[in-house]
Amino acid sequence: MQDFKGRVAIVTGAASGIGAALAERLSEEGANVVAVDRDSPDATVAKVTANGVQGMGAQVDVSSRASMEALAARVYERFGRADLLCNNAGVVLFSTLLDTTDQDWDWMLSVNVKGVINGVSAFVPRMIEQGGEPAHVVNTASGAGLIATGPLPTGAYAASKFAVVGYSESLRAELAPFGIGVSILCPGSVHTAILDTARYAGTATEWKPARAGSPTPTREHVRRMEPKDVANLVLTGIRENAPYILTHPEMKGALEVRLNAQLAACDTAARALGL
Ligand SMILES: NC(=O)c1ccc[n+]([C@@H]2O[C@H](COP(=O)([O-])OP(=O)(O)OC[C@H]3O[C@@H](n4cnc5c(N)ncnc54)[C@H](O)[C@@H]3O)[C@@H](O)[C@H]2O)c1
């Protein structure tokens, strides 16, 4: 997809942060935007329509399959199509894995993993059926979906985001024959409300930022990007049908360490098997 003018874009998690910036940026490029969030997306819709395109707000919980199905029906009733689906809504849990309760796991996986799956299941069959211009899906994972060994007690979050990466890599292969691109957004630290709305459990409560908008103690020196800069990278990634959209080239070293450990395991297996 090269041109966003007149396209219909659905963005989840659009009331805040990366989703709000993405919705606004897409509208600046002439796309009509459906802003979806569990909170009121009215402020985002107002910014979108101020750019002279159509905006539609939907207060929907992405973890509900039935609600996402109903949303897709409403979008197709109004616009007759969907060209770009950004499954971006997500939540963070600070908790050691052993402290993570069943309820916390359900919350984490239902929003971060099922939320993405629900968006795809509700919209993509209709996108395939509508045919015509190339369409695109962007699923928001995280740098934590590529490297799980950071200093923060966010193992359940990492597990959910690794799932998004695996799901999306498979989806990219499945949808290519239909002319639908899939990109996986893996942001590093971005200046949004996510740490303020995160859940903090057990001993991990000490990671709660002291003031709204401030980073956790270990992240004070991490480069925090602004959501609008992430939105620009996403638009470039869509235009290039990039499999991955990263925001922090600083991750390169850690990615190499992980890949090297896996390559070393191949060598170990080859030696052990005499291959
Ligand atoms: N901010 C970062 O540093 C960072 C880094 C890596 C990945 N991410 C990912 O980026 C995405 C956007 O996060 P953000 O940083 O903009 O956070 P944010 O908290 O500013 O925005 C997330 C939005 O998702 C919405 N949301 C949460 N649960 C929902 C649900 N069940 N149904 C519908 N909407 C729901 C929230 O209401 C909120 O408006 C998330 O998937 C997050 O995991 C963020």
The ligand as an ORCA input file, in Angstrom:
! r2SCAN-3c Opt
* xyz 0 1
  N       4.909      2.592     25.060
  C       5.862      1.705     24.894
  O       7.007      1.917     25.361
  C       5.603      0.448     24.118
  C       6.704     -0.362     23.812
  C       6.489     -1.543     23.113
  C       5.198     -1.905     22.716
  N       4.154     -1.096     23.030
  C       2.827     -1.532     22.583
  O       2.199     -0.490     21.872
  C       0.782     -0.625     21.956
  C       0.171      0.709     22.306
  O       0.589      1.072     23.612
  P       0.856      2.581     24.070
  O       2.249      2.634     24.529
  O       0.370      3.532     23.045
  O      -0.034      2.582     25.406
  P      -1.288      3.480     25.867
  O      -1.647      2.930     27.203
  O      -0.968      4.918     25.743
  O      -2.393      3.084     24.779
  C      -2.961      1.798     24.754
  C      -4.439      1.951     24.456
  O      -5.001      0.627     24.366
  C      -6.272      0.678     24.981
  N      -6.689     -0.641     25.420
  C      -6.164     -1.398     26.435
  N      -6.859     -2.518     26.572
  C      -7.845     -2.497     25.654
  C      -8.897     -3.391     25.314
  N      -9.093     -4.539     25.978
  N      -9.715     -3.060     24.286
  C      -9.549     -1.890     23.611
  N      -8.587     -1.001     23.907
  C      -7.746     -1.306     24.906
  C      -6.086      1.620     26.164
  O      -7.325      2.138     26.624
  C      -5.188      2.685     25.560
  O      -5.934      3.760     24.998
  C       0.532     -1.728     22.984
  O       0.237     -2.935     22.313
  C       1.859     -1.849     23.715
  O       2.073     -3.128     24.257
  C       4.324      0.072     23.728
*
